[in-house]
Amino acid sequence: MLNFEVTIAGDDAYRVSWRLSGTEFAADTQVEILRSPSFTGPYETILPPSRDITDFVDTMVHHRVRPFYQIRIHRQGSDPVTYPSVSGVTVAPEQDGDIRAVIRERIRAIRHGGGRKILYYPVKTSGPKCHCWDKVSRKAEVHNCRSCFGSHFHGGFYNPILLHAAIGSPNTQFSERFRVDGQVSSAILPNLPLIRQGDVIIEKENKRWRVLGNDPGEYKRNIVRQTVYLAPISVDDILFELPADFTLLGSDAAAVDGP
């Protein structure tokens, strides 16, 4: 089954998100993204067939043009399958107008109100299991596996996403709420991507955080920002071996929510 949606990611930027589950997922699956300014097409490729991603931010959209998208699934030995087979998917109408303005203002507040670039790693919760997973006992046979980093799914995490986040100071109330020994901090992030428990955030200084929870802020039933709660990852944790390209954090590379 393919779950597929388009949401606003910033000024004239759109996020295409999808999830493959069940028999739709295979280790050799590649995803291609196509775009058109018209509901009926023609559609052109903007992301060539790629593996191991579930989100794509399209920043090459002409001002005031609402784009339509298709996803094409490629598998070895099979013909490509396009979703939807006719027409395309665009941003939900309810995110137009004042809702989009609120989302844009929240993003600007994070970027210019103490926010900094971070690497965000979405944890895998589906797909091929890691070699450390025993199907019979339904337990991991390897402790601190360097192939899945404890997620039990091959690779452990999806490719990192460059975002802005405003990370606050530790608060004992947060530690009590999540029943965690040690310091717990909060961070404000944009409305997308939706941050989940178990995800990882890495700062420029290689300070690493595990996401404990998320309190999304809503406006007219649309998520406009996220308050996430973070526990520090110690240097002896397997997650400290998660590869990170720190040059992105110190460069002029644009985050999905802006420069």
C-alpha positions in Angstrom: 0.0 0.0 0.0 1.2 3.5 -0.8 0.4 6.5 1.4 1.1 9.7 -0.5 0.6 13.3 0.3 1.8 16.8 -0.6 2.2 19.5 2.0 3.7 23.0 2.2 7.4 23.1 3.3 8.1 26.8 3.1 7.9 29.8 0.7 7.2 28.2 -2.7 8.4 24.9 -1.4 6.4 21.6 -1.3 7.1 18.4 0.5 6.2 15.1 -1.2 5.9 12.4 1.4 5.1 8.7 1.0 5.1 5.4 2.8 5.3 2.0 1.4 4.1 -1.0 3.4 3.3 -4.6 3.2 4.0 -6.3 -0.1 4.6 -2.9 -1.7 8.0 -2.7 0.0 11.1 -4.5 -1.3 14.8 -4.0 -0.7 15.3 -3.1 -4.4 12.4 -0.5 -4.5 13.3 2.8 -6.1 11.0 5.9 -6.1 10.8 8.5 -8.8 9.0 11.8 -8.4 7.2 13.6 -11.3 5.7 17.1 -11.4 3.3 19.0 -13.6 1.7 22.5 -13.4 -1.5 20.9 -14.7 -3.8 18.2 -13.2 -3.7 16.2 -16.4 0.0 16.6 -17.2 2.3 16.1 -18.9 4.5 15.1 -15.9 8.3 15.5 -15.9 10.8 13.8 -13.6 12.2 16.0 -10.8 13.7 13.2 -8.7 15.2 10.2 -10.6 14.7 6.7 -9.2 16.2 6.7 -5.7 16.4 4.3 -2.8 15.9 4.7 0.9 14.0 8.0 1.0 10.4 8.8 2.0 10.4 12.5 1.7 11.3 15.0 -1.0 11.2 18.8 -0.8 10.6 20.5 -4.1 12.0 24.1 -4.1 11.9 24.6 -7.9 8.2 25.7 -8.1 7.3 28.8 -9.9 5.7 31.5 -7.7 1.8 31.1 -7.5 1.8 27.8 -9.4 0.3 24.9 -7.5 2.2 21.8 -8.6 0.8 18.3 -9.1 2.9 15.3 -8.4 3.0 11.6 -9.2 5.2 8.8 -7.7 6.6 6.1 -9.9 7.7 2.9 -8.1 10.5 0.9 -9.7 11.3 -2.7 -8.8 13.8 -5.1 -10.4 12.1 -7.4 -12.9 8.8 -5.5 -12.9 7.3 -2.7 -14.9 7.2 0.7 -13.2 3.9 1.6 -11.5 2.7 5.2 -11.3 0.5 6.6 -8.5 -2.0 7.9 -9.2 -2.3 6.3 -12.6 -4.3 9.3 -13.9 -3.9 12.9 -12.8 -1.8 13.9 -9.8 -1.7 14.8 -6.2 -1.4 18.4 -4.9 -1.3 20.2 -1.6 -4.5 20.0 0.5 -6.8 23.0 -0.2 -7.2 23.7 3.6 -3.5 24.7 3.8 -4.0 27.7 1.6 -4.4 31.3 2.6 -4.1 32.2 6.3 -2.9 28.7 7.3 0.0 28.9 4.9 0.8 32.4 6.2 0.9 31.0 9.8 3.2 28.1 8.8 5.5 30.5 7.0 5.6 32.9 10.0 6.4 30.0 12.4 9.3 28.9 10.1 10.7 32.4 10.0 10.5 32.7 13.8 12.5 29.5 14.2 15.2 30.6 11.6 15.6 34.1 13.0 14.8 33.6 16.6 17.7 31.5 17.8 17.3 28.5 15.5 20.2 26.7 13.9 20.7 24.1 11.3 20.5 20.5 12.5 20.6 17.0 10.9 17.4 15.2 11.4 17.3 11.4 11.1 13.9 9.7 10.8 14.0 6.2 12.3 12.9 3.4 10.1 9.7 1.6 11.3 9.1 -0.5 8.3 10.9 -2.3 5.4 13.3 -5.2 5.3 14.5 -6.4 8.7 18.1 -6.2 9.7 20.3 -9.4 9.6 20.4 -9.1 13.4 16.7 -9.8 13.7 15.6 -13.4 14.4 12.2 -14.2 12.8 11.5 -17.1 15.2 12.2 -15.4 18.5 11.3 -12.0 17.2 14.3 -10.5 18.9 17.6 -9.1 17.9 20.5 -11.5 18.1 23.1 -8.8 18.1 23.4 -6.1 20.7 24.4 -2.6 19.5 24.1 -3.6 15.8 26.0 -1.2 13.5 23.7 -2.1 10.6 20.4 -1.0 12.1 21.5 1.0 15.2 18.9 -0.7 17.3 15.9 -0.1 15.0 15.8 -3.7 13.7 15.2 -2.4 10.2 18.0 -2.5 7.6 19.9 0.8 7.7 18.3 2.0 10.9 17.5 5.5 9.7 16.4 7.2 6.5 18.8 9.7 4.9 19.2 12.8 7.1 17.2 16.0 6.5 18.7 19.4 7.0 16.4 21.5 9.2 16.3 24.5 11.5 15.6 23.9 15.2 15.6 26.1 18.3 16.8 23.9 21.1 16.2 25.0 24.6 17.9 24.4 28.0 17.2 21.2 30.1 14.2 21.2 32.3 13.6 18.8 35.2 9.8 18.8 34.5 10.5 17.2 31.2 12.6 14.5 32.8 9.7 13.8 35.2 7.2 13.7 32.4 9.0 11.1 30.4 10.4 9.3 33.5 14.0 9.7 32.3 17.0 9.9 34.5 19.1 12.8 33.3 18.5 16.0 31.5 15.7 16.5 28.9 15.5 19.5 26.7 12.8 20.8 24.3 13.2 22.1 20.8 10.9 24.0 18.4 10.9 22.8 14.8 8.8 23.6 11.6 5.6 21.8 10.9 7.2 19.2 8.7 8.5 16.6 8.6 6.5 15.2 11.5 9.0 14.3 14.2 8.4 10.9 15.9 9.7 9.2 19.0 13.0 7.4 18.3 14.2 9.9 15.7 17.6 11.4 16.1 18.8 15.0 15.9 22.5 16.0 15.6 24.0 19.4 16.1 27.1 20.9 14.6 29.2 20.2 17.7 28.2 16.5 17.4 25.8 16.8 20.3 23.2 14.1 19.6 19.6 13.8 20.8 17.0 11.1 20.8 13.4 12.2 20.4 11.2 11.2 23.3 7.9 12.9 22.2 6.3 15.6 20.2 3.6 18.2 21.0 2.5 19.6 17.6 1.0 23.1 17.7 -2.1 23.4 15.5 -4.0 26.2 13.8 -7.4 25.3 12.3 -6.5 21.6 12.7 -3.3 22.0 10.7 0.1 21.4 12.3 2.0 24.7 12.1 5.0 23.9 14.4 6.3 21.1 16.6 7.6 21.1 20.2 9.8 18.0 20.6 11.4 16.6 23.7 15.0 15.4 23.5 17.2 13.2 25.6 21.0 13.5 25.1 22.7 10.5 23.5 25.9 9.4 25.4 29.1 8.8 23.6 29.0 5.1 24.4 25.6 4.7 22.7 25.5 2.9 19.4 23.7 6.0 18.0 26.9 7.9 18.4 28.3 5.9 15.4 25.5 7.0 13.1 27.3 8.7 10.2 26.9 12.5 10.0 28.1 14.9 7.3 28.9 18.0 9.4 30.0 20.0 6.4 26.3 20.5 5.7 25.8 22.3 9.0 28.7 24.6 8.5 28.0 25.4 4.8 25.5 27.6 2.9 23.4 24.5 2.1 19.7 25.3 2.3 17.6 23.5 4.8 14.2 22.2 3.7 12.6 25.0 5.7 14.8 27.8 4.2 18.4 28.9 3.8 
